[in-house]
Structures are given as C-alpha cells and as structure tokens.
Amino acid sequence: MYLIREVMYCKPGKVRPMVEKFLAMSKLGEKVGMPRMRVMTDFCAEQYWTVVAEMEVPSVQAFEEMMSKPQGSAKDLKKIEEVMEGYHDLVDHGKREIYKVEG
C-alpha cells in the first residue's frame, strides 16, 4: 500500500477555495473509482496556507494508471475537470509525496 500526498502551498486567502475543490474532487473521484481523499489544512506547518490531500493506493503503478487513464463516464470526468478549473490561481507551488505504508 502507498500513501500519496498532494501538498499545496496556497496564496494568502486561498486555502478555503482550494479545500472546497479537493473535497468536491474527492466526492466525484469516488464515483469514478478513485480512492477517498483525506483533506487537511495546516495547524502548524513548515509554511502558512498549506493544504494536503492524501489517498492510499495499492501500488505506484495503480496510481499511475488512475492518473493517466481515469475511469468513469465522460460526464463525470468533465465534472472533475470543471471542479479543478482555475486551481492554479489559488496555489503558489506544491509537491507530491509518495510513501510506502509499512504498518
């Protein structure tokens, strides 16, 4: 099992809109076979205005396939695209972390 963490460092005042996008994407993503995401905001972090979305996947290959060939109807995939539209305007920069779950 692997833990995928999407770490977004938002622009000031843009955390809530980013959280709303991730929560909506998680809900829609579950409909198309994506794992449920856990969305977190910083209480005390390396940097202010941090949003983290994480999900567990069985393998890195499964994650790659999920990202390159999303499942679901064209309508559902279009909704996900619409939800995430403009997220670059909310984010200063970000990173992806991948961890192997050991126990």
C-alpha positions in Angstrom: 0.0 0.0 0.0 1.2 3.5 -0.8 0.2 6.9 0.6 0.0 9.7 -2.0 0.1 13.2 -0.6 -0.6 16.3 -2.7 0.8 19.2 -0.8 -0.3 22.6 -2.0 1.1 25.9 -0.7 -1.7 28.3 -1.3 -1.6 32.1 -1.9 -2.9 34.1 1.1 -6.6 33.9 1.5 -6.9 31.0 -1.0 -6.9 28.0 1.4 -10.7 27.6 1.7 -11.4 27.7 -2.1 -8.6 25.0 -2.5 -10.1 22.9 0.3 -13.5 23.1 -1.4 -12.0 22.0 -4.7 -10.3 19.0 -3.1 -13.4 18.0 -1.2 -15.6 18.2 -4.3 -13.0 16.3 -6.4 -12.8 13.6 -3.7 -16.6 13.1 -3.8 -16.7 13.0 -7.6 -13.5 10.9 -7.7 -15.1 8.1 -5.6 -17.8 7.8 -8.3 -15.2 7.1 -10.9 -13.1 4.6 -8.9 -10.6 6.9 -7.2 -9.8 6.3 -3.5 -11.3 8.6 -1.0 -9.1 11.6 -0.2 -8.4 13.0 3.2 -8.1 16.8 3.1 -6.2 18.7 5.8 -5.1 22.2 6.4 -2.1 23.3 8.4 -2.4 23.9 12.1 1.3 24.3 12.5 3.4 23.6 9.3 6.6 24.4 7.5 4.7 27.2 5.7 1.5 29.1 6.1 -1.6 28.3 4.0 -0.8 24.7 3.4 -3.4 22.2 2.1 -2.7 18.5 2.0 -4.9 15.9 0.2 -3.9 12.3 0.6 -5.1 8.9 -0.6 -4.0 5.3 -0.3 -3.4 3.2 -3.4 -2.4 -0.4 -3.7 0.7 0.3 -5.9 2.5 3.1 -7.6 1.5 1.5 -10.9 -2.1 1.7 -9.9 -1.7 5.4 -9.1 -0.1 6.0 -12.5 -2.9 4.2 -14.3 -5.5 6.1 -12.3 -3.9 9.4 -13.3 -3.3 8.5 -17.0 -6.5 6.6 -17.7 -9.2 7.8 -15.4 -12.3 5.6 -15.2 -15.9 6.8 -15.3 -18.3 8.4 -17.8 -17.3 11.4 -19.9 -19.8 13.4 -17.9 -18.2 12.5 -14.5 -14.7 13.2 -15.8 -15.9 16.6 -17.2 -17.3 17.5 -13.8 -13.9 16.7 -12.2 -12.2 18.9 -14.7 -14.7 21.7 -14.1 -14.2 21.5 -10.3 -10.4 21.7 -10.6 -10.5 24.5 -13.2 -8.6 27.6 -12.1 -6.9 25.9 -9.1 -3.5 27.2 -10.3 -4.8 30.7 -9.4 -5.1 29.5 -5.8 -1.7 27.9 -5.4 1.8 29.4 -5.2 3.5 26.0 -5.6 3.1 22.4 -4.5 4.6 19.0 -4.4 3.6 15.3 -4.4 5.0 12.9 -1.8 4.7 9.1 -2.1 5.2 6.9 0.9 5.2 3.1 1.2 2.9 2.2 4.1 4.9 -0.2 6.4 2.3 -0.9 9.0 
